[in-house]
């Protein structure tokens, strides 16, 4: 009987943690991060990352990134999301500007970045994607008017660069080598 009780308690503790505590290491996880502006540098807004959480489905991640203001169809996937659909994800406080994928052709797990505004007149920069996502990205899409996206091999925008206008189904030589990101109009 004790084993059953312990198992139930462990199962309930796992459920209580919820999706925000999920690890992006699990295949197919879809994570969301808010870009918090730090300072403008040379016409670009450097941002720090504020993780929102990781979710088992892409539509749940997008809903969380929009502050639950947007509820996309459950069959929305990284492959099917278009810029027109992403425009619907804009709220007064968060806009989807890009999604990076740990598989080529927009497959596998994803990391979606939301910001306070589109790229209209603003460039967003992330000097380091963090240890969970470092050297994992293989493809990506730009949204919110962020039509020129650069993927850098090293932190602080150093090393080899891959430019996407706005999407890249693969990062070529930079697959699993991306550490910093920049989105601009």
KEKE-3310 file (N, C-alpha, C; in steps of 0.2 Angstrom, whole numbers, plus 5000, padded with zeros to 4 digits):
npx = (5004:5010:5019:5010:5004:5015:5018:5007:5008:5020:5016:5006:5014:5021:5012:5007:5018:5017:5017:5026:5038:5043:5056:5066:5074:5067:5061:5052:5047:5040:5045:5044:5049:5050:5056:5065:5068:5084:5094:5096:5108:5118:5107:5100:5090:5095:5091:5086:5083:5067:5061:5045:5040:5039:5030:5019:5014:5014:5004:4999:5011:5011:5000:5003:5013:5007:5000:4989:4979:4977:4970:4975:4972:4972:4978:4988:5005:5023:5027:5016:5012:5010:5015:5004:4995:5002:5002:4990:4993:4997:4997:4993:5004:5013:5022:5024:5040:5049:5053:5063:5070:5074:5076:5078:5069:5059:5055:5054:5058:5054:5058:5051:5051:5044:5041:5039:5036:5034:5045:5045:5054:5062:5075:5079:5089:5098:5111:5115:5108:5106:5110:5101:5097:5108:5118:5109:5099:5092:5084:5073:5060:5054:5044:5031:5035:5049:5059:5072:5084:5097:5108:5120:5136:5143:5142:5137:5136:5146:5158:5154:5140:5122:5110:5093:5078:5063:5064:5072:5074:5084:5100:5112:5129:5129:5120:5115:5125:5122:5122:5119:5106:5098:5085:5078:5069)
npy = (4994:5006:5009:5012:5023:5032:5032:5038:5051:5055:5056:5066:5077:5079:5083:5095:5103:5107:5114:5125:5122:5112:5104:5110:5100:5089:5080:5088:5098:5114:5130:5146:5163:5179:5194:5206:5223:5230:5240:5252:5249:5256:5258:5246:5236:5228:5214:5205:5188:5182:5169:5160:5148:5130:5119:5105:5106:5116:5126:5128:5134:5146:5152:5154:5163:5174:5179:5172:5178:5175:5161:5149:5137:5120:5112:5120:5121:5121:5121:5125:5138:5154:5171:5179:5172:5173:5187:5188:5184:5195:5206:5220:5220:5210:5202:5190:5187:5179:5161:5148:5132:5116:5106:5103:5111:5117:5108:5097:5102:5119:5136:5150:5168:5182:5199:5217:5224:5225:5222:5234:5248:5244:5235:5219:5211:5197:5192:5180:5164:5156:5142:5131:5131:5134:5131:5122:5126:5123:5128:5141:5154:5170:5183:5196:5207:5206:5204:5201:5191:5186:5174:5170:5162:5163:5170:5187:5191:5186:5177:5165:5169:5167:5173:5175:5178:5180:5167:5152:5136:5127:5129:5127:5126:5132:5124:5118:5126:5139:5154:5167:5179:5190:5201:5210:5224)
npz = (5000:5004:4993:4983:4988:4988:4975:4969:4976:4970:4957:4958:4962:4951:4941:4948:4946:4933:4916:4915:4921:4914:4905:4891:4885:4883:4869:4857:4865:4867:4869:4877:4877:4883:4877:4886:4885:4887:4884:4871:4858:4846:4837:4839:4850:4864:4872:4887:4892:4897:4903:4899:4899:4895:4884:4880:4867:4852:4850:4863:4868:4861:4865:4878:4877:4872:4883:4886:4878:4865:4857:4847:4834:4839:4830:4825:4820:4820:4807:4800:4804:4799:4794:4793:4801:4813:4815:4821:4834:4840:4854:4865:4873:4869:4855:4843:4837:4832:4829:4834:4829:4835:4825:4808:4794:4801:4812:4826:4843:4849:4851:4855:4853:4860:4860:4865:4855:4837:4823:4817:4814:4824:4830:4837:4849:4855:4865:4870:4869:4880:4891:4889:4876:4868:4854:4848:4838:4822:4812:4807:4809:4805:4812:4814:4806:4806:4796:4792:4798:4809:4813:4824:4827:4839:4856:4859:4846:4837:4827:4813:4802:4799:4788:4787:4777:4778:4784:4787:4782:4785:4794:4788:4788:4801:4808:4824:4830:4834:4844:4847:4843:4831:4826:4813:4804)
capx = (5000:5014:5021:5005:5003:5021:5018:5002:5011:5025:5013:5003:5019:5023:5006:5007:5023:5015:5021:5031:5044:5046:5063:5066:5078:5063:5060:5045:5044:5039:5046:5042:5053:5049:5062:5064:5073:5089:5096:5098:5115:5119:5101:5097:5088:5098:5086:5088:5077:5063:5057:5038:5039:5039:5024:5020:5011:5016:4998:5000:5016:5009:4995:5006:5017:5002:4997:4982:4975:4976:4970:4976:4969:4976:4982:4994:5011:5028:5027:5010:5011:5012:5016:4998:4992:5006:5000:4984:4995:4999:4993:4996:5011:5018:5021:5029:5044:5053:5053:5069:5068:5080:5076:5078:5062:5054:5053:5057:5056:5055:5059:5047:5052:5040:5044:5034:5034:5036:5052:5044:5058:5065:5079:5079:5096:5099:5118:5116:5102:5106:5113:5097:5096:5114:5120:5103:5095:5094:5080:5069:5055:5054:5037:5030:5039:5056:5061:5080:5085:5103:5110:5127:5139:5145:5139:5139:5136:5153:5158:5150:5133:5118:5105:5087:5074:5064:5064:5077:5072:5090:5105:5118:5135:5128:5116:5118:5130:5119:5122:5116:5101:5096:5079:5077:5065)
capy = (5000:5012:5010:5015:5030:5035:5033:5043:5057:5057:5058:5072:5082:5080:5087:5101:5107:5110:5115:5130:5119:5107:5105:5110:5095:5083:5081:5090:5103:5121:5134:5153:5168:5186:5198:5212:5227:5232:5246:5252:5249:5256:5257:5240:5235:5223:5211:5199:5183:5181:5162:5160:5141:5125:5116:5099:5108:5123:5130:5130:5139:5152:5155:5157:5169:5180:5180:5169:5183:5172:5154:5147:5130:5115:5109:5124:5118:5126:5120:5128:5145:5159:5177:5181:5169:5176:5194:5188:5183:5202:5210:5226:5219:5205:5201:5185:5190:5173:5155:5144:5125:5111:5102:5106:5111:5119:5102:5096:5107:5125:5141:5156:5174:5187:5206:5222:5227:5222:5225:5240:5253:5242:5228:5215:5207:5192:5191:5173:5161:5152:5136:5126:5132:5135:5126:5117:5128:5121:5131:5147:5158:5177:5186:5203:5212:5205:5201:5200:5188:5184:5169:5170:5156:5164:5175:5194:5192:5185:5171:5165:5172:5165:5178:5173:5183:5180:5160:5147:5129:5125:5134:5125:5125:5134:5120:5116:5131:5146:5156:5174:5181:5197:5202:5217:5224)
capz = (5000:5004:4986:4979:4990:4986:4968:4968:4978:4965:4951:4959:4962:4944:4938:4951:4943:4927:4910:4916:4924:4909:4902:4884:4883:4880:4862:4855:4869:4863:4874:4875:4881:4882:4877:4890:4883:4892:4881:4864:4856:4839:4834:4841:4856:4867:4877:4891:4891:4903:4901:4901:4901:4890:4884:4875:4860:4850:4851:4870:4869:4858:4869:4884:4875:4871:4889:4885:4874:4859:4857:4841:4833:4842:4824:4823:4821:4818:4800:4797:4806:4794:4797:4794:4807:4819:4817:4826:4841:4843:4859:4867:4877:4866:4848:4841:4832:4829:4832:4832:4830:4835:4819:4801:4791:4806:4815:4833:4848:4847:4856:4852:4856:4860:4862:4867:4849:4831:4821:4813:4817:4830:4830:4843:4849:4861:4865:4871:4870:4886:4890:4887:4869:4865:4849:4846:4833:4815:4807:4811:4806:4808:4812:4816:4802:4807:4789:4791:4805:4809:4818:4825:4830:4846:4859:4857:4839:4834:4823:4807:4803:4794:4787:4785:4775:4786:4786:4784:4783:4788:4795:4784:4792:4808:4812:4830:4832:4835:4851:4848:4838:4830:4821:4811:4798)
cpx = (5004:5017:5016:5004:5009:5021:5013:5004:5016:5021:5009:5008:5021:5018:5006:5012:5021:5020:5027:5038:5047:5052:5063:5070:5073:5061:5053:5043:5044:5039:5045:5046:5051:5055:5061:5070:5078:5091:5097:5105:5116:5113:5097:5095:5091:5093:5089:5082:5074:5059:5050:5037:5039:5033:5024:5017:5013:5010:4998:5005:5015:5004:4998:5010:5013:4999:4990:4977:4973:4975:4970:4973:4974:4980:4987:5000:5017:5028:5021:5009:5014:5012:5009:4994:4996:5004:4994:4986:4998:4994:4996:5003:5015:5016:5026:5033:5049:5052:5059:5067:5074:5080:5076:5071:5057:5051:5056:5054:5057:5056:5056:5049:5047:5043:5038:5032:5036:5043:5051:5048:5062:5069:5080:5086:5096:5107:5120:5109:5101:5108:5108:5096:5103:5116:5115:5099:5097:5089:5076:5065:5055:5046:5037:5035:5047:5058:5068:5082:5092:5105:5117:5130:5141:5141:5141:5140:5142:5152:5154:5143:5129:5112:5099:5082:5067:5065:5070:5075:5078:5096:5112:5124:5134:5122:5119:5124:5128:5119:5119:5111:5100:5090:5079:5072:5068)
cpy = (5006:5014:5014:5022:5034:5037:5039:5050:5060:5060:5065:5078:5084:5084:5094:5106:5111:5112:5120:5128:5113:5109:5105:5104:5089:5085:5083:5096:5110:5126:5142:5157:5175:5190:5205:5217:5230:5239:5246:5253:5250:5255:5250:5239:5228:5220:5206:5195:5182:5175:5163:5153:5136:5121:5110:5101:5115:5128:5132:5135:5146:5156:5158:5163:5175:5182:5178:5173:5179:5164:5152:5139:5125:5111:5114:5121:5123:5126:5124:5135:5149:5166:5180:5179:5172:5183:5194:5187:5190:5204:5216:5226:5214:5203:5195:5187:5184:5167:5151:5137:5121:5106:5106:5106:5113:5113:5102:5101:5114:5130:5148:5162:5179:5194:5211:5225:5223:5224:5231:5246:5251:5235:5225:5211:5203:5190:5184:5170:5157:5145:5130:5126:5133:5129:5120:5119:5125:5124:5137:5151:5165:5179:5193:5208:5211:5200:5199:5197:5185:5179:5169:5164:5157:5169:5182:5195:5191:5178:5171:5167:5169:5170:5174:5178:5181:5172:5157:5140:5125:5130:5132:5123:5128:5130:5117:5120:5138:5148:5163:5175:5188:5197:5209:5218:5223)
cpz = (5000:4997:4982:4981:4988:4979:4966:4970:4973:4959:4952:4959:4955:4940:4941:4948:4937:4921:4910:4918:4919:4906:4894:4881:4880:4873:4861:4860:4865:4869:4872:4880:4879:4882:4881:4888:4888:4890:4874:4863:4849:4835:4835:4848:4859:4872:4881:4890:4898:4901:4904:4903:4894:4890:4879:4868:4859:4851:4858:4872:4867:4862:4875:4882:4874:4877:4889:4881:4868:4860:4850:4840:4836:4836:4822:4825:4819:4810:4797:4799:4801:4797:4798:4800:4814:4820:4821:4833:4844:4848:4860:4870:4874:4859:4847:4836:4829:4833:4829:4834:4831:4830:4813:4799:4796:4810:4822:4838:4846:4853:4853:4856:4855:4863:4863:4860:4843:4829:4817:4817:4823:4828:4836:4843:4855:4860:4866:4873:4876:4885:4888:4879:4865:4860:4848:4840:4826:4810:4811:4806:4809:4807:4814:4813:4803:4801:4788:4798:4804:4815:4818:4829:4837:4849:4857:4850:4835:4830:4816:4808:4797:4794:4784:4783:4774:4788:4783:4787:4786:4789:4792:4789:4800:4811:4818:4833:4833:4843:4852:4842:4837:4824:4820:4805:4792)
residu = (UNK:UNK:UNK:UNK:UNK:UNK:UNK:UNK:UNK:UNK:UNK:UNK:UNK:UNK:UNK:UNK:UNK:UNK:UNK:UNK:UNK:UNK:UNK:UNK:UNK:UNK:UNK:UNK:UNK:UNK:UNK:UNK:UNK:UNK:UNK:UNK:UNK:UNK:UNK:UNK:UNK:UNK:UNK:UNK:UNK:UNK:UNK:UNK:UNK:UNK:UNK:UNK:UNK:UNK:UNK:UNK:UNK:UNK:UNK:UNK:UNK:UNK:UNK:UNK:UNK:UNK:UNK:UNK:UNK:UNK:UNK:UNK:UNK:UNK:UNK:UNK:UNK:UNK:UNK:UNK:UNK:UNK:UNK:UNK:UNK:UNK:UNK:UNK:UNK:UNK:UNK:UNK:UNK:UNK:UNK:UNK:UNK:UNK:UNK:UNK:UNK:UNK:UNK:UNK:UNK:UNK:UNK:UNK:UNK:UNK:UNK:UNK:UNK:UNK:UNK:UNK:UNK:UNK:UNK:UNK:UNK:UNK:UNK:UNK:UNK:UNK:UNK:UNK:UNK:UNK:UNK:UNK:UNK:UNK:UNK:UNK:UNK:UNK:UNK:UNK:UNK:UNK:UNK:UNK:UNK:UNK:UNK:UNK:UNK:UNK:UNK:UNK:UNK:UNK:UNK:UNK:UNK:UNK:UNK:UNK:UNK:UNK:UNK:UNK:UNK:UNK:UNK:UNK:UNK:UNK:UNK:UNK:UNK:UNK:UNK:UNK:UNK:UNK:UNK:UNK:UNK:UNK:UNK:UNK:UNK)
# end
